[in-house]
C-alpha cells in the first residue's frame, strides 16, 4: 500500500507541498507587538483615557493559562494592581448544579446550553470589584468585560482568545474545564463540558464586544516561560487590525489552519503525502475546514497571531456565508471538510447519525450531521459499508450488536450491512439515519454538515481507544435512528454511483456527485485542463483540489491577489467574492485537474 501512496500521482509534484500553516494578511499599516511591549501599549492607551487610575480589562477565553498570563502582565506593569475577576464567579458547586442537566451522565453527549456568562457570576461581587479603583488596575479572567458597564471610567479591553483545538490539546495534558476540579477526568467528558457549555457561553460573551475591543492577544501562545523558551512571546494586535483582517478575509479565498490527530484506525497516507511527523504511529483525522475548531493565522509586521476561525464567522457572517445561508443557519458555518485516513489502517466504527427531529429534541441542536465520503484514494480491496442488507431483521441485528459489546461475540457486519467496492473519486452520500463506515485502505474526504460529535457508534470491531479505554458505543441512540428501509436496493438506487453531468464544454466538465435530496449540501466536481469559471452566487463555497498538483484562484476583476492551492488542500471562497476562476499555474505539471465544490442548496441567486 505504501508504494501506491508514493506513486499515486506519478508525474505530479504533490508530495510535501500541502501547506499546514496558511495565513491571512493583517492590514498593511498594522503590526504585532509582544511581551512587555504589548502590555506597555495597552497601558499607554489606558492612561490616555484616565491618567489618574487607568483600567485594563483582560477578558480571557476559558482555558487560557491565567497564571502565566498574570505573571507576564505583572512583570511588564509592576506598578499596576492585578485583580482576578473570577473571584466574583459563583462557587464551583453552584456552577456544577446550574449545568448539571446540560452535561447528563453520558460520557459523550450532553444538551446544548443557553446560559450567558453573567449567569455564572455574583452580580454584587462584580459591583464591588468595579467600585472606583483608586490605582492603575488590571482586571483579568473570563468575564472581565462584565465590569465595563459597571466602571465609572472608559477602560481598555483586551481579548485573550484561543482556538478550541488548542484547548483540547491542553485538556489532554491535564488542564481542567473552567470552574471544574477535573484535571484527571476522561478527556471525552472534558470535551463534552466544553462543547455543550463552556464554549457556547464563551462565544456568546465575546461576540458582545468584538466591535469595541481595543486589543486582541494570542492566547494559544500564552504559557509558562519554560514551555516556550524558543518560541516568540504571545503576540498582540489592535482591535482595528483584528477587525480589518477579518473584513478582508471575508472578501477573498482563504484557508484555515488544519490539524491532524491519530486514531485507533488511523493510516499512513497523510503522513507520507503531507510530510507529517514520521515518529507518529498514524494519523486518522485531518480537520481542514472546521471553523468551530480551526484557527486563522494573521500575518503581518512582527510575525503571526493565532485566533479562532470562528471569529470570522461571528464578525462577518453575511459576507462570508451569504444572506440566505446566514438567514437559515445564523452565524454558524454549516459545511465541514475533513480527512479520514485508513490507508494501512483499519475500519472506522460502524455508525449512524441522528435524524433532525431526534437531534433537536434530544440534544438541542437545530440541524444534524448529514455527510458523504469522497474517495481521494483507495486500495484494491477498499469498501464502504452503507445501509442494511435487504431482508435483515431489525430486532436480530440490534440483538447481535448488543451481544457484541461483551467482547466475546463479534458482530458479523457482512451479514447485516452492505459493503460496496470503493475506488478513487467515488462519492457516497450518507444521509442521517443510514448505517455506514469506511473500510480499511481508504483515504476519505468527508463532506458533511457541521454538528460533528453526534456519531452513534454501533460496533467498533472490538477495539479500545488510544487511551486503553473502550470507545463509547451508543446502541440506544443508534437503534432509534437507523432507517431500516435503506436496504441494498435503496442504497444502490440512491447512494451509489450518483454522478450527473451538468455540462461538458469549453474544456470543462461539471458533474453533480451528490448529495442525496434529504441533505442540504450540493456538491459539484469540475474537471479541466486549463481552468474553470465559478461564481459563489451569494453563498459560501468550500472546495478541495482532488486531482492535480497546483492551481490558483483568481479574480476576473482583480479584486484579490491570485491564491495558490495545492493538491488535497481545502479552501473557502466567501459569498462576497462572487465571480472567480480556478486555473493551472505556470508551475503546474499535471495534465488535468479536478475540484470538488460544496455549497448550501437553495442559497444561490440562481435558485430563486
N, C-alpha and C positions, 0 to 999 in steps of 0.2 A: 504493500500500500504506500509506503514512503516513496518508492520510485515513482508511482503515479502522481503523487503530490508534487514532487520536484519537476516532473515532466509535463504537468497538466497544461502548461501554456508554452509549449515549445515554440521558440521564435518570438515570444513576448518578453518584455522586460518588466516583470511584475514583482519579483522577489525583493523584499527589503524596502520597497518604495511606499508602502502604506504608511501614512503619516499618523502617528499615535499622539501627536501634540499640536493639533491645528489651532490657530489663533485668530482672534478678531481684533482689528486695529482700534486703539484709542484715538480720540481726536488729536490732530497733529500738534496742537498747542498745549496739550496736557502731558504731565509727567508723573511718574511713580516715585513716591518718597518712602523711606524705610526707617525702621528703628526709631531712635531718638529724634531724628529729623521729622518723622511723621507726627509724633506727638507734640513737638515744638510748633509745627504748622497749625495743628488743631488748637493748641493753647493760644497762639497769637490771634487767631480769629475770635476765640472766646473772650480774650482781653479787649479786643476791639469792640465787642458788643457790651461788655460790662467790665470796666477796668478795675473796680474795687473787689468784686467777688465773682469772677467768671466761673461758669459751669460748663462741663463737658458731659454729655450723656453717651455712654458707650454701651449700646444695646447689642447683645451677643446672641447669635443663634444657639439653641440648646445643643450642647456638645462641644462648644468652644472651650479650650483649655484655660479656664479662668485664672488659676494660679500663675501660669506662665504669662498670660496677658497682663495681669496685675503687676507682676514683677517688672515687666518691660515698661509699663507706664510709670511705676514708682521710680525706676532708675532714670527715666527721661525727665520726669517732673517731680523732683524730690520735695519741692515746697508746697505741693498740692495735697489736699486730703483726698483719700480714695475710699469711697463708701460702696459696699456690696449691696446693691438694691435688692438682691434675692433674700436679704434678711426680712423683707416685708412680705415674702411669699407665705402662703398657708403652710402649716406643718405637713411633713410628708404623709402622715396617716390621713389627714384631711384630703390631700390631693388624691391619694390612692382610693379613698372612698368615693370621691367625685367621679373618677374614671373607671370604677370597677365594672360597670355594665358594658363599657366600651371594650374592655380588654377580654372579658369572658375567661373561661377555663381552658379554652382551646390553645394548643401550642402555637398555632399559626394565624388563625383568623379571629378578628375582633369585629367591632361595629364602628363605622365612621363617626367621629366626634364632631360636635358643633360648638365646642367651647371657644371662648375668646380668652386672651391671656389675663384680662382683669379678673376672670373667674377664679384664677389660681392665686390671687393676691388679696391681702387685707388692706382695704381702702384707707382705713385710719392710719395704718403704719406708713403707707405711701405718703399720706398727707404730712406726717411728722418728718419723714425724710426730706420732703421738699420745703420745709418751713424755714425759709430765709437763710440759706448757708451764708456764713459771715466770712468765709475764706475761699480761695480758689479750690474748687471741688470737682472731682471726677466721680460720677455715679456709674457703676459698672455692673453688668449682668443682664440676663434675659429679662426684659421688662423695663430697662432704664428709661425708654421713651415714654413710659406711662407717667413719668414725672413732668413731662414737658408742659402739659396744661396746668399743672399744679404749681409750677415755679412762678415767681414774680419777676423773672427776667428772661431774656432771649438766650437760651442755651445753644451750644454747638452739639450737633448729633452725629455720632459715628456709628455706622452699622458694621458689625463684625460678622460677616456672612460665611456660610460653609455649604458645601455640596453634600448630599445625602450619602454618596458613595464613600467619601472620607469619613463620615460619621460611622458607617458600617465597619470600616476597617478598624477604627478606634474601639468600637464595641467588641470586636473580635479579640482585641488585645486586653480587654478588661474594663473599658470605660463604661460607666453606668448610664442609664437614662436620667433625664432631669428629675430631680427630687425623688430619686429611687436609690435605695441601697442594694443594688443588684449587680455588682461588678462580675460576679462569677455565674450569673444566670445564663441559661441556654440562650444562644445568640438569636434563635428564631423568636423567642419571646421578647428579647430586647428590640428586635426589628419590628415586631408586631406593635409594641408600645409606641415606637417612633412613627410607624406608618399610620396607625389609626388615631393617635392622639397628638404626640409632641409636634410632629412636623406639620400637621394640619393647623394647629394653633399658631405655630411659629410663622407659617406662611401668611395666615390671616393678619397677624400682628405686623410683620414688616411691610406688607402692602400698604398699611395706613400711612407710612411716612417715606415711601420711596421718592415722592415728588419733592420732599423738603430736606432729605438727608444731606448733611454737609460733606461727609467723607465716608468712604467705604473701605474697610480693611479686609485683607485676605485671611479669613480665619482658618483656612486649610493649612496655612504656613505658621500658625501660632503654636509653638511647642517649647518645652524647656530647652535652654541653650545647648545642653549636652546632646540633645536629639537632632539638632540641625547645625552642628559645628561647621559643616562645609556648605551649607545652604544659605541663600540670602535671607535676611530677616523679612517678616511679613510686609508686603507692600500695601501702601495706602494711596487711593486716588480721590479726587474731589467728587462730590455728588454730581457736579456738572459733567465731569468726564465719564462717570458711570452712566448717566442718562444719555449722553451723546453717543457713546459707543453702542448702546443698545438700540438707539434710534437708527443709527447707521446700519447695524446688523439686520434690522427688520426690513431693509430695502436692498439686500444683496444676498447671494448664496453664501452659506457658511456651513461649518461642521462643528458639532460638539466634540468634547474630548472623550474618546472611547475608553472603556475599562474592561479588563479581562479577568476571568475568575476560573479556578479549577472546579472540577466536579467528579463524582464517582464514575460517571460515564464518559468523561472528557476524552478528547482526541488530540491529534498531533498536527492537523492541517494548519491551524492558525500559527502555531509555534514555528513551523517551517516556512510558511509563506511570508508572515509579517515580521519574523525575526524576534520573537518574544524570548524571554529568559529560558535558555535551554536546560537549566537545572530543575525547572518545574516538571512534575510528572506529566501534567496535561493542562490544557485549557478547555473548559467546557463551554463557557459563555463569552461573548463579546457584546456589550451593550453600546451600540454605535449611534443610536438615536433614541434615547430615553431621557428627554429633558427633565423629567421628575428627579432623576438621579445623576445625570451627567453634569459636566462643568462647561463653562466657557473660559478660555484663556484670553484675557485682554492684554494686548501687547502694545508697548509704546516706549517712550524715553524712560529708561530705568528698568526694563525687563518685562515681566508679566505679572498680573494678578489673576487669581482664580476665583470665579464666582459661580454660583449655581446657574445652569442654563434656564432654570425655571424663572429667574428674574426677568429674562427677555419675554417669556410668555405672559408674566404678570404685568409688565410695564408697557408692552406694545402688542396687545392681543389682536387688535383689528388688522394692523399692518402685517403681522406675522401669519395669523390664521385665516384672515378674511372675514368679512362681515357676517356671511351666512354661517360659517363654521363657528365663529365666536357666539353667534346667537343660539346655536344648537348646544355647544359644549361649555360655554363660558371660557374663562381664562385657563384652559386646560388643553394640553397638546394631545390630540386623540389618537395619533398614529405612532406606533413603535416599530423600529427595525432592530434586530439583534441577530447574532450568530449562535448556532448550536453545533458544536464540533464533536462528532463521534467517530472521526477517522482514526482507525486503530483503537477505538474506544468501545463503548457498549451501548445498549439500547437506552433511550430515555425511559422514564417511568411511563407505564400505561396510565392514561389520564383522561379527564373530561373537564370542560369549563362550564360554569353555571349559566343557565338561561337568564335573560334580562330580568324577568319577573322575580326569579329566585335571588339574584344578587342585590336587587333593590330592597326586597323585603327582609333578607337575612343579614346583609352586611352594610346596607345604606349607600351602596354605590349606584349611580344612576345609569350606567351602561356596562356592558360585560366584555369579556375577553374573547371576541371572535378573532380567529387568526388564520394563517396559512403557512405552509412550508414551501419555500423555493429552493431547489437543489442547486447550489453553486458547484458542487462536485459530488460524485457518488462512486463507490466501489462496485465491482461487478455483481455482487450479491445484495446490494443495498435494497431495503424495503421501507415502506411507510405503512404502519398499522393504522387502519382507518375504517371505522364503522364495524358493527357486529355482523356476523355471518347470517345469511338467510336461514331461518328456521331455529335460531338459537332461542332457548327457553330463558327468559329474563331471570326467573327465580333460580334456575340451575346455575346460571353464570354468577349471580350475586353470591349464592351459596359457595361456589368454588372460590370466589375471591375472598370470602370470609375465612374459609378453611386454609387458604394460602398464607394467612397472616401469622399462623403458628410456626412457620418456617420449615415444617415437615411435609407440606403438601403443596408443592409449587403449582402455580396457576398455569394451566395449559393454554396459553394465549392463542396459539394457532388453531385451537379447536373452536374458539369463540369469536375471534377478531380477524377481519380480513387483513392480509399482508400483500400490498401491491408493489411490484418492482418499481424502483426509483432510479431515474437516470438524470444526468446533468441537464439542467434547465427545465426539468419538470416542475410543475407548480400544483400543489394540492390545497384547495380551500378547506378550512376546518371550522364550520360554524359551531357556535357554542352548543353543547349537548351531544357532540359527536365524539365517541371514544377514539383515541388516537395516540400515537407516539412515533417518533422517528427511530428507525433501527440503527444498528452499528454501521460504520463505514460510510457515513453521510456527512456532508457539510451543508447545513441548512441556513439559509437566510430566512429568518422568521419575520413575517409581516403581520402585525396584529394591532388590535385596539389596545389602549394603554393600561387598563387595570390588571397589572401583570403578576400579582401574587395569588390570584384566585384560580389555582390549579388544584383540582381534586385528584390526588394520586389514587389509583385503584390497585395497582400492583407494581412493585419496584424490583422485581426479579430477584428477591431475596437478599438485597444489599443493605448495607448500613452507610450512613453518611461519612464524610471525611473526618468528622469528629468521633466516629465509632458508635454513634447512636443511630438506631433505625430511623430512616427518614419518615416523616409523618404521612400516613395514609388516611384518607377521608372517605371511606366507603359510604358512610351515612349520607354525607352531602352528595357524593358521586352518584349513588343509586337513585337519588331523587331527580337527577338531571340527565341521565342517559336517555337519549331518544332512540328507542328500540326499533323504530321503523326505518332508521338509517342503516339498512341492511346492505347486502352485497350489490343487489340490483340498483338500489337508490344511490349508493356511493358511486358506482360505475357511471351512472347517468348524470350525476350532479357534481361530483368532486374529482374525477379522474379525467385527464386529457382535455380540460376545458380551455381551449385556445381558439379564439375567433379572430380572423384577420379583419382589421378595420380599414386599412388602406395599404397598398403596396405600389408606390410610385415615387419617382424622383430620387431613387436611391435609398428610400426609407420604407421599411416595413413595420407598421404599427399593429400590435396584437393586443387583444384583451385576454389576459391569462387568469382571471379571477377577479374578485372573489365571488362566492355564492350570493344569490339575491337576498338571503337573510342577513348578510353582513353589510356594513355601511361603507366599507373601503373598496374603491375601484382601483384596479392595477392594470397598467399598460406597459408593454415591453416594446421598445423601439430598437430595431436592427438598422445599422447604417455603416457605410464605409467612410464617408467624408463628414457628414454632420446631419443633425435633425433639429427642426424648429419646434419650440414648445411655447405655451402660454399658460400662466397659472390660472387665468380666467377668474381671478378673485378668490382663490383658495390656496392654502399651503400645499406645496408639492414636496414629497420625500422621495429621494431617488438613490439608487445604488448602481455603480458600474459593474455589471455582472459578466461582461465579456470585453476584452481589450485591455491594453496596458495603461493608456493615459488619454484623457480628454480635457477640454477646457469648456467652462460655461461662460458665454459671452453675452453682452447686451447689444441688441441691434442699434440702440440709440447711444451707446457709450455710457450708460447710467452707472456702471460699475466696472472695475478692472477685471480682466479675464481671471477666472477662478479655476485652478488646476485640480483635477480629480484623478486618483489612481485606482487601479483595479480593486474591487471589493469595498471601496470607501462609500459610506453613506453620507449624503449631503441634503441640506434643506434649502428649498427655494421659497422664500416668504411670498405670501399672496400679493404684497405690494409690488413685487418685481414685474409682474405682467409678462411681456414677451421676453423670451431668452432662447439661446441656441446652444446646443451641445455639439462640439466638433472635435475632431482629432487635432493634436498639437503638432508642431514641427518636429518634436522629438518622438512622436508615436511610431511604433514599429509594427503594430498589429494590423492585420488585413481588414478585420471588421470589428464592430463594437456593438454592445447592447446595453441599454439602461433599463432598469425596472423602476417605474414611477407609480407612487400611490397617492391618492387624494380622497377626500370625503365625497361620496356620491351625493348628488343634488345640491352641491355647493358652488358649482361653476356658473358663470354668467350664461353659458350656452344651455344650462339645464332649466332656465326659466321657461 
